[in-house]
Amino acid sequence: MSHSRPIHQALRCGLLLLGLLASGAASADQLADIKAVNRIRVAIINGLPNFSYQDPKLGFTGSDVDTAKLLAKDLGVAIDFVYVANADRIDTLLSNKADIILSALSITPERERAISFSVPYSVIALVIGAPKKLQVTGYRDLVGKKVGVGRNTSNGAQLKQNTTGVDIVEYEDEHALLDGYVKRQFDIISAQRADIDEVNRLAPDRPIEEKFIQREFEVAVGIRKSERSLREWINAWVAKNLGNGKLNTIYRRYHGQDLPETVMPKALVR
């Protein structure tokens, strides 16, 4: 009998610990949390041509904007856009300031070490642009030249991996990058394809043209690694909306062409 109290106390502590673990597991289910608060926070770049940008007539618009709105609608919740710079997308997610990233986020091995990705829902073409007079056909032609690029971007990583002897000038966001060209801080730009048209609109006296494609990346939704149920729901949602053509319709509306066929087979729940 003298051991009954310690045994009961141990059992009570064990039950309390199990309760806390169960509570922790429940609170870790972000999909359930999003539904409970009836709201999803989406990290998105405010100033990425064609994907997410300010239009004087339409307000905040773009293919990622419409995609995020469709996702929230199908999930049955309201949406809060969390506006971020290119370089801050991953940190915003990991610091729990957003529930997902839906912002032209290309899938790279470096990013996969930090976060999880959904299956691809879109693509982004990253290119080198320069004035017509400059002879640039590949990375070798960039040696000794100054190239502007966004910080913590896939195209920036491509530059660093494929070149030596290039003066790479990094900018915090898309607006600063384009402004850098306007202010003649560099003559060659590494950016997404839609930026070529934007540069020519902002600097008509110094028009540029696409010189070569660095790489076409698949784009996916960024999710914290622990959120398996949320990832599974988004994977199923992407597969459904690629299958019914809604995501392709959104992409064509802003980019003037269809999604490549390579995206379609990968839109399988896994």
Summary of the structure (lengths in Angstrom):
residues: 270
radius of gyration: 22.7
end to end distance: 55.1
largest distance: 94.6
contacts: 843
relative contact order: 0.16
helix: 45%
strand: 24%
